[in-house]
Amino acid sequence: MTSGILALLMLIRGSAFGAIAPFATVLALRAGLPAGLLGPVAAAGAVVTLVMSPLWGSAGDRRGRRRMLVLAFALGIPVSAAFAPPWLALFLVAYLAWAVVSSAFMPLVDSVSLDRLGGSRSRYARVRAGASAGYIIAALAVGAAMTVTSLAWAAPGVAGAVLCAIGAGGVAARLRGELRTGTGLAGTEGAS
């Protein structure tokens, strides 16, 4: 993967976070979560993320980082879409499932990027800026879409699902037959 493709992958990663994260509290309240439960629900999401990030990284080491990244983005499609309706039970499931799925994005994208860039920290820093830019752009775009389109409060879920689909498709396109054949494991990922 070239630096441009890695920057795009970082942009997608950051955008997926930016489509959901800034709006999660308001979506929770809209779905009917009592304000007193916002802290415990947010804490539960943080704990899930803390536990799942290293598990995704370990799975990536065993099964191939890019293959696991495709899986995480693919799972992110229905999970993101579940934020669109204002149903409390669905929101709670989506919130915790999003913590599981999105916890894969950072360790897998970062390790793939560092591997492709030969461990160059200066090149990585330039590519990594794409994630921050994506977050900001997505948060602004989704906020605007909530205000000026008929999507309204469904915008974060719809945007997150679209971004996860782009991420899954983009990474899968780079893998070609590796998803089927099982190549692309951690030791061979730098070869293509």
BELLIN-V430299 format. One record per residue. N is the residue number from 1. SS is DSSP state (alpha for helix, beta for strand, coil for the rest). PHI is phi in whole degrees, -180 to 180 (999 if undefined). PSI is psi in radians with two decimals (999 if undefined). Layout:
BEGIN
n:ss:phi:psi
N:SS:PHI:PSI
N:SS:PHI:PSI
END
This chain:
BEGIN
n:ss:phi:psi
1:coil:999:2.37
2:coil:-83:2.95
3:alpha:-60:-0.65
4:alpha:-64:-0.74
5:alpha:-68:-0.69
6:alpha:-65:-0.68
7:alpha:-63:-0.68
8:alpha:-65:-0.72
9:alpha:-62:-0.73
10:alpha:-64:-0.69
11:alpha:-61:-0.75
12:alpha:-66:-0.77
13:alpha:-58:-0.87
14:alpha:-65:-0.65
15:alpha:-66:-0.70
16:alpha:-61:-0.74
17:alpha:-65:-0.77
18:alpha:-67:-0.41
19:alpha:-76:-0.50
20:alpha:-107:-0.94
21:alpha:-55:-0.83
22:alpha:-67:-0.29
23:alpha:-108:-0.02
24:alpha:-61:-0.74
25:alpha:-64:-0.79
26:alpha:-67:-0.67
27:alpha:-64:-0.65
28:alpha:-63:-0.81
29:alpha:-64:-0.70
30:alpha:-62:-0.62
31:alpha:-77:-0.18
32:coil:106:0.20
33:coil:-70:2.21
34:coil:-61:2.44
35:alpha:-54:-0.58
36:alpha:-66:-0.29
37:alpha:-99:-0.03
38:alpha:-59:-0.79
39:alpha:-61:-0.91
40:alpha:-62:-0.65
41:alpha:-68:-0.76
42:alpha:-62:-0.70
43:alpha:-64:-0.71
44:alpha:-62:-0.72
45:alpha:-63:-0.69
46:alpha:-65:-0.71
47:alpha:-65:-0.76
48:alpha:-60:-0.77
49:alpha:-62:-0.76
50:alpha:-60:-0.70
51:alpha:-76:-0.72
52:alpha:-78:-0.55
53:alpha:-54:-0.90
54:alpha:-67:-0.51
55:alpha:-67:-0.71
56:alpha:-63:-0.75
57:alpha:-61:-0.76
58:alpha:-64:-0.75
59:alpha:-63:-0.66
60:alpha:-64:-0.66
61:alpha:-65:-0.63
62:alpha:-83:-0.71
63:alpha:-111:-0.08
64:coil:108:2.13
65:alpha:-64:-0.76
66:alpha:-68:-0.64
67:alpha:-64:-0.73
68:alpha:-69:-0.56
69:alpha:-67:-0.71
70:alpha:-59:-0.79
71:alpha:-59:-0.81
72:alpha:-63:-0.81
73:alpha:-63:-0.72
74:alpha:-63:-0.74
75:alpha:-66:-0.51
76:alpha:-66:-0.38
77:alpha:-63:-1.04
78:alpha:-69:-0.53
79:alpha:-65:-0.79
80:alpha:-62:-0.79
81:alpha:-60:-0.48
82:coil:-69:-0.22
83:coil:-78:-0.27
84:coil:-67:-0.87
85:coil:-76:2.62
86:coil:-90:0.90
87:coil:-106:2.18
88:alpha:-59:-0.86
89:alpha:-60:-0.74
90:alpha:-66:-0.70
91:alpha:-60:-0.82
92:alpha:-62:-0.75
93:alpha:-64:-0.81
94:alpha:-62:-0.70
95:alpha:-62:-0.82
96:alpha:-72:-0.63
97:alpha:-67:-0.64
98:alpha:-63:-0.67
99:alpha:-62:-0.70
100:alpha:-64:-0.91
101:alpha:-69:-0.89
102:alpha:-68:-0.36
103:alpha:-67:-0.25
104:alpha:-81:-0.52
105:alpha:-61:-0.83
106:alpha:-67:-0.97
107:alpha:-66:-0.63
108:alpha:-75:-0.80
109:alpha:-64:-0.76
110:alpha:-63:-0.78
111:alpha:-69:-0.67
112:alpha:-62:-0.76
113:alpha:-64:-0.85
114:alpha:-62:-0.67
115:alpha:-63:-0.84
116:alpha:-66:-0.51
117:coil:-93:0.18
118:coil:65:0.44
119:coil:79:0.11
120:coil:-69:1.97
121:alpha:-69:-0.63
122:alpha:-69:-0.72
123:alpha:-67:-0.66
124:alpha:-63:-0.73
125:alpha:-60:-0.69
126:alpha:-67:-0.72
127:alpha:-69:-0.72
128:alpha:-62:-0.46
129:alpha:-60:-0.45
130:alpha:-62:-0.61
131:alpha:-66:-0.74
132:alpha:-66:-0.75
133:alpha:-62:-0.75
134:alpha:-61:-0.73
135:alpha:-59:-0.86
136:alpha:-65:-0.82
137:alpha:-61:-0.80
138:alpha:-65:-0.74
139:alpha:-61:-0.76
140:alpha:-67:-0.77
141:alpha:-66:-0.77
142:alpha:-67:-0.72
143:alpha:-59:-0.74
144:alpha:-66:-0.73
145:alpha:-63:-0.61
146:alpha:-65:-0.56
147:alpha:-87:-0.71
148:alpha:-111:0.02
149:coil:-121:2.96
150:coil:-76:-0.13
151:coil:-65:-0.64
152:alpha:47:-2.19
153:alpha:-73:-0.14
154:alpha:-80:-0.25
155:alpha:-55:-0.80
156:alpha:-59:-0.79
157:alpha:-66:-0.74
158:alpha:-65:-0.82
159:alpha:-62:-0.76
160:alpha:-61:-0.74
161:alpha:-65:-0.75
162:alpha:-64:-0.79
163:alpha:-65:-0.69
164:alpha:-66:-0.65
165:alpha:-65:-0.72
166:alpha:-64:-0.75
167:alpha:-62:-0.82
168:alpha:-63:-0.80
169:alpha:-65:-0.74
170:alpha:-65:-0.79
171:alpha:-70:-0.71
172:alpha:-62:-0.65
173:alpha:-63:-0.61
174:alpha:-72:-0.46
175:alpha:-80:-0.47
176:coil:52:-2.09
177:coil:-80:-0.06
178:alpha:-65:-0.47
179:alpha:-65:-0.63
180:alpha:-83:-0.75
181:alpha:-82:-0.34
182:coil:88:0.07
183:coil:-77:3.10
184:coil:87:0.35
185:coil:-69:2.92
186:coil:-50:-0.74
187:coil:-72:-0.33
188:coil:-112:-0.01
189:alpha:-67:-0.57
190:alpha:-74:-0.19
191:alpha:-76:-0.45
192:coil:-94:999
END
